[in-house]
Amino acid sequence: RQESQLERQHQNFVSAITHELKTPIAGIRLALETVLAGRVDDESRTRFLTNALADSERLGDLVEKVLEVTRYAGGAHRLRILPGDLSQLVDEVVVVAERRAVTRGIEIQREVVEGIQAPFDPEALPIVVSNLIENALKYAQGSPPRVRVGLSLDSGEAVLEVSDNGVGIAASD
């Protein structure tokens, strides 16, 4: 029974990854086909190519995340918890995400208290924060679609909050 459950989890993982990889590939293909067909003016061509570049960056990030998950799951990477500037880490991840957000017309509100020091793994935590932001970008809606990234202190504890203005998850789920 345990093997069956592990196989289902593996199939779900592969299915989710395949879906996540297909989206940016489709965007890149559409942009390039449109530009190559000559159906756009100079301004639109720049927009299409900028979107394709953003999708290729997203695709690269997804591949890197899959590789990291594999390394962690296989035990090849152990967490190295070191003291560091958590505010700086969050700011750096948000800057990268903002490039993707702009091409999608999504606004990122950054509310990061500066100078928060905390122990964390400097390789693993950026992946976690990036995944949270990417998920919020995926589901943001509204006019304009908006994602909020907050980092604050609460009773001496660092608190990271990532939210979007999408429909959210049903209470029953």
C-alpha positions, 0 to 999 in steps of 0.5 A: 500500500505504501508503494502504491501511495508513493507511486501516486505521489510520483505521478502527481508530481510528474503531472504537475511539473509537466503542466508547469513546464508546458505553460512557459513553453507555449508562451515562448512558442506563440510569441516567436511564431507571431514575430516570425510570421511578421504579423506585428509592428516594432512595438508589439514585436518588442513586447512579444520578445520581452514576454518570451524572454520572461517565459524562458526565465520562468522555464529556467527557474522551474527546471532549477527548482525541480533539480533542487527538489531532487537534490533535497529529496535524495539527501544530496543536499543538507540544510546549512543554517547560517545567520544572515540578512533575511530582509536582503534575501527577500528583497533579492527574490522579489526583484527577480519576481518583479521582472516576471510580474511586469510582463504579466501586468501584475503589481507586486507590493513589497513591505519588507522591514529592513535589517531583519537578521535570522538563521536560514539556509541561503540556498534553500530559503530563496527557493521557498520564497520564490515558490510562494511568490510564483504561486501568488503571481499565478493566481493574482486577479483583479484590476490590477492583479496584485501580490503582496510580499511582507516581511516583519518582526512579531515578538522577535520572530521573523514573519514572511507573508505572501498574498494575492488578490485572487479568489483564494482557496475554498474554506472546505479545502 
